[in-house]
Amino acid sequence: MLAGLGGGAVIASLALGLVLTWRTSRVVNFAHAAMGTYVAYAYFEFRNTGDVVLPVLGLPDRVHLLPTPTLAAALVFALILSAVLGLAVYWLVFRPLRSAHALARVVASLGLYLYFQEITRLRFPTAGATAVVRFPVLPEDTVRIFGTGVSANRLILAGLVLAVTLLLTLVFHRTRFGLATRAAAVNEKGAVLSGISPDRVGAVNWMVASVLAGFAVILIEPIAGLDPATTSLLVVPALAAALLGGLVSFGITAAAGLLIGMVQSLILGYAVRPDTTWIPEWVPVTGLQQAVPVILVLAALAWRGDPLPTRSALVEKPLPPSPTPRRVGLWSAVLGGATVAGLYTFEADLRQALIVSLVYTLLTLSTVVVTGYVGQISLAQMAFAGVAGFVAIEVADNGLPFPLAVLVSVLVATGVGLAVGVPALRVRGMSLAVATMASAVALEQLVIGSSALSGGVGGRSAPRPYLFGIDVGISAPGADNFRPAFGITVLLVLVAACAVVANLRRNPTGLRWLAVRANERAAAAAGIDVARAKLGAFGLASALAGLYGCFTAYATSTLSTTSFLVIGGLVAVAMTYLAGVSSISGAILAGLLAQAGLITTLQSSWGGGEPSDYVYVTSGLALVVVAIVAPEGLTGLARRSVARLFDRPAPEAAVIGGEVSDAAA
């Protein structure tokens, strides 16, 4: 437990930064740890080489500043860099979104998450492995406490966090700046009338939060190493600590962060002992460690949440309107016919890209159902898909034929989705996004990472699928690979899924969902069962995600734990929002925009090369821009443009008015 003080101190420091940004801007910044990871890599690169690595596309990758920087110079550099980074993120991204819907702020932070994680991986040669550090910041001598040897850097880290916590508490309760910050967070207009500048207050707090993130990751490197993917996910336990503090209390947040790190270290200590028999071999130790913050997140949210928003709850700006699907049969025939023609006429690479887009659309369609129709921000759809994919392989290996294996795995994914969706009965918005992201991390580490299900390092392969005796497998020799039979099978399932979702949107069930999305209290007053509506949407969305996982299993030669990473779920939500989160057309466009999908493959082939390494970087920037400029997504912009071209009201206007009247009826 003493050894866990170092990790706990980093979790606490990150959590303190999250509390600052929340109290200032009502933003849960999912990119908080990713920003700190970039600052840490930039610090170590500057300390070792004297080069300043810039995170902005279009500028030079690096600029040589000093030949042999000292420790003091490197620390000052890290301080300035992190402060400037926090200021830029606040002023360019979250300040324009302060009155936007929670989903827009979540998507913007996810875009920043993608951007900083990928720009770190691309800018630094050591990204993906432990950074090479020749000059540690804190001493690493061993200190004996009650007969136990503990590295001094862990104790110093814990002491620094406690000092920062005390300082923040004093500032927020004993100074005019702290009072101004609290006033601006509660009532921005009132603060302006009182002579307080919310922009100045927000900028300072975001700069402090970014400094805390950067120095936390810098100091944790000798203890846990650095990796753009895993270090960025430290935001999950940090969110757990911040939630236990109610996103308000610095003292409780810091104590919770230290406790989480100590308990995780305790679990690791018991797991590696040779005499430990109560932990089965197939249970991954990292999964058990990740389960601690997840349990705390769900418990804190359930404890603090309410079945319905209270009268004092802040009124969110409405989500993008959801247009009523029209001419479903005609569109299905036209797009389905074009897809069949493409499957039989495209070359193997484009045929593969088309199949990838068809399969991915099932995942984006699940996001449309749960987020676009009911307003519940779920970041766990990829985890549900992973569970379904490995369950499909497991039951197929035990003799269950292809259609039944898919059905069983989809039912399992639906059950898991309903279990994760239970917190949605008491939380919403940013809080639900936090809960589902934490659940996704736990499912990835504890369930999908289990060797009994995923097959360990080697992964698993699905048997060849047969439908009524017909081979519908995807693989074939040479140019016949990526067989049209598999693509047509996926197409039929996708058309059926789109028809179900379109019918739900047009019938009373969909109208109830939209009423819940618009105003839960009003929907409940009109006699709508809010809990039933939410769980129904979670169940259907989980089933669609399960279909994606099943077809991914049958389309991939080897399915491994890396096939369903948490970042993939974040990308799915982000790409669906980019295309249009409230419509089926948005789901289809998001499928076409998927990595290795049809549009990206065509773009790559026209460019004459392989897919760009900057796909995630540019996608992250696009998400931020769309969240600020066009919250209705690309398809919403297209509908507005068409309506303006023919000089008629945009279809969304009728939908907004119709939702209220239809739901009331």
Secondary structure, DSSP 4 states (H G I P E B T S, - for coil): --TTHHHHHHHHHHHHHHHHHHHHHS---TTHHHHHHHHHHHHHHHHHH-EEEP-STTS-SEEE--SS--HHHHHHHHHHHHHHHHHHHIIIIITTTTTS-HHHHHHHHHHHHHHHHHHHHHH-TTTTS----SS-SS---EEEETTEEEEHHHHHHHHHHHHHHHHHHHHHHHSHHHHHHHHHHH-HHHHHHTT--HHHHHHHHHHHHHHHHHHHHHHHHHHH---HHHHHTTHHHHHHHHHHTTTT-HHHHHHHHHHHHHHHHHHHHHHT-TT--SS-TTS-HHHHHHHHHHHHHHHHHHHH--SS--TTSPPPPPPPP-PPP--HHHHHHHHHHHHHHHHHHS-HHHHHHHHHHHHHHHHHHHHIIIIIIT------HHHHHHHHHHHHHHHHHTT--HHHHHHHHHHHHHHHHHHHHGGGGT--THHHHHHHHHHHHHIIIIIIT-HHHH-GGG-B-PPPPEETTEE--S--SGGG-S-HHHHHHHHHHHHHHHHHHHHHHHSHHHHHHHHHHH-HHHHHHTT--HHHHHHHHHHHHHHHHHHHHHHHHHHSSSB-GGGG-HHHHHHHHHHHHHH-TTSHHHHHHHHHTSTTSHHHHHHHHHHTSSPPTTHHHHHHHHHHHHHHH-TTHHHHHHHHHHHHHTTS--HHHHHHHHHHHHHH-
